[in-house]
Amino acid sequence: MYDQGLRLGNPLFSVFYLKREESKAPRVGFTVPRALGNSVKRNRIRRRMREAVRLELNEMKAPVDMVFHPRQAVYDAPMEELRRQVKRAFAKCSNF
């Protein structure tokens, strides 16, 4: 993924993505580094990212593997902005 895939970034997160051939459904993963805070803060960031992706995943039709790397700003960002950025990332990842 990291060696052969592409990277996309915005103020809230980075996403690494790679096209797959064997399946039709997208796969999504998350990594939240310890540098973002203690376990409570990291889990809140992960939950917010998961919810934003879950709400926008029906728009993604391309067979793509994606790994989201959230930034500190996800913790305080409004959910509408987070969803907007996820939707924009899905659009760019499906058009490669």
C-alpha angles and dihedrals in degrees: 000000000000096000101042102023132083129249128225125183141189135164093278104042148344122237128200115201139181130184117241128204105196101064141038100215125080121240121213132195135177134213120191113185122218089242089076093069144276123330094271092055094043092050091050090052090048092049092050092049092047092051094048091049092045091053093049101035094094088068091059112086102156121101097247135148111219133185117192120208107193123207128218091265091071090073094066102022118117112255091237091059092046091051091047092053092047090050090050091049091050090051092052094044094052093050102061 
